[in-house]
Amino acid sequence: IELIAAYVFDFGSAIAITYAGKVMGCLASFAIARSCGRRLCGNNLSKLKLLRAMECAISREPLRLCFLARASIIPIMLKNYGFGVLGVPWRAFVPPLLLVE
């Protein structure tokens, strides 16, 4: 889809449209995970030691971990839905999304 935008629109418009679409998709998936992911996955989060450790780290430094995750090569689905389920606050999710994606 990103390539199609490059063929249909000029370079600047293609980048703006692609960026806006990616940001809106990330925000939508994060909102879905925040609203119902915690309720659906809550019992499983407490069972897995790794997820408990991630939740503890995120509660201490959410902004730093969001920046590091956005800069790393992790599938975007895991970043968006995972941060939503783990309870990352909006104020820590949005700035790295806007600056790094």
Phi, psi and omega in degrees: 000323179296324179290325179296319178299324180292328179280327185276319184250168173289168188303310182296316179294321180298318179294317181296317180293316180295317179297314180298318179295319180294317180295316180295321177295319178296316179295321179294315181293324176295318179295320177297314180295322179293322185281319183233348181292322180295319180292321182282328185252001186305316181293323181288331179296321183284344181277329186265124184298319181298316180292325175297319179294319178296319179296322178295316179295319180293326179291333179277316184221071185293320183294316180297315181292326176293319177297316180296319180292319179297326181278345182269167181268080176238139178306137185300330178298318179293324179295311185289303182290321181297314178295326178294316180290324181282356173085029176293132179289155180303320184293341176264341182274319189289312182302315177296326177298313183290327184272327188260320184296000000 
